[in-house]
Every structure is written in structure tokens, then in C-alpha cells.
């Protein structure tokens, strides 16, 4: 069957530019033949990680829901804002909760990191910071990343990137990532035979 990709916009904001970037990536993945599950962090409401809460009640529903969506995909794309040159607390908190599950859902999954920001750097420092917990958990973070600068004016009305060069670069990154996932998933299937 087709590859299943979870594409997650990692901001809670209704007008999130990262949600818009996630939608565009989802469209590009569908065009390339993948089966896409598009989501935002708004769907996975969860409290701040608290060891006492975990001991008493286990994982909150939002974390369990995110775990389930991760388990159902072959790979995921995270579109995350950059806060103070690092990972937004919402994103780190979700990673911390989900990382408590066994088997650990982030392990061995391929991931592509993208970001959108009103700045001219496009939130790229946040993505470098995001690699640390994900790689620690064994996620195969794709070497290339994509950051959209001036994101508040970066989209056309139909959700494409205003800059044709950036649009092309995003499509190349997304399709190269998908090819890698496809080759790897096929290889693993051959090994299991
Ligand atoms: C920001 N923002 C920001 N942007 C950036 O490029 N580098 C940064 O270090 C920060 N730091 C930062 C800290 C905090 C606390 C906030 C609230 C915001 C701006 C951020 O990129 C902007 O709000 C984006 O629009 C957030 O992404 P969404 O919500 O549009 O997806």
C-alpha cells in the first residue's frame, strides 16, 4: 500500500503559519502518492509533564492520541515554530510525554523537520534544537531541513509559497525525503520475508 505520513503543525495558534506550511507539505506528499494524516498540536491537548500524574494516572489522553497517530505512520513531518532560538515548550512537552511509552514511538521513525517564522532565518535554529531530543530517542531525522522566512507574507491565497524558488526547494526536499522513506520501508519488508 502507499506510505503513511503524519504531518504535524506544531503550533497551537489558529492562524499558525506552521499549520499552513504543514498543509502545503501534506499536499505535496499526496501529489507524490503518499497517504497523509494532517494534524496540529491543537488536537493533542495535554498538561505539563508531571511524574506524580504519570504514576497515578499514566499518560494523559492527548499524549496517548499522539502516540497512536505516530504508531500508525511510516514516517512523520514536523512543522515547528522557533521560540527563543529553540524548541517551543508545547513541542518539547509532547515529546517528553510520548517518550514514556514502551515500545518508544519515536524510535527508528524517519522524520523531516520544517519551520515557518516571520524572521529572515525562518526558525532554522529551532529545528537544530529539535534534532537533539528526537535523535536522542532514535528518530532518523532527515539531514536536510526547510525553513520558510517572512512566513506572514510567504503564502499565496491558495496556500502555495509566494516565492517560486522556495516552493521548488520545498518540493525537492519533501520528495527526496519520501524517496528515502520508501526505499527504507521496502528494504525492511524484504528483510522480513
Ligand atoms: C517567537 N518568535 C520567534 N521567531 C523566530 O524566528 N525566532 C525566535 O527566537 C522567536 N522567539 C519567539 C518566542 C516566543 C515566546 C514567541 C511567542 C514567538 C516568533 C514566532 O516565530 C512567530 O510567533 C510564529 O508565527 C510562530 O509560528 P506560528 O504560530 O505562526 O506557526
Boltz pocket constraint, residues with backbone or C-beta under 6 A from the ligand:
constraints:
  - pocket:
      binder: B
      contacts: [[A, 11], [A, 12], [A, 13], [A, 15], [A, 16], [A, 17], [A, 18], [A, 19], [A, 81], [A, 82], [A, 83], [A, 84], [A, 85], [A, 86], [A, 116], [A, 117], [A, 118], [A, 119], [A, 122], [A, 123]]
      max_distance: 6.0
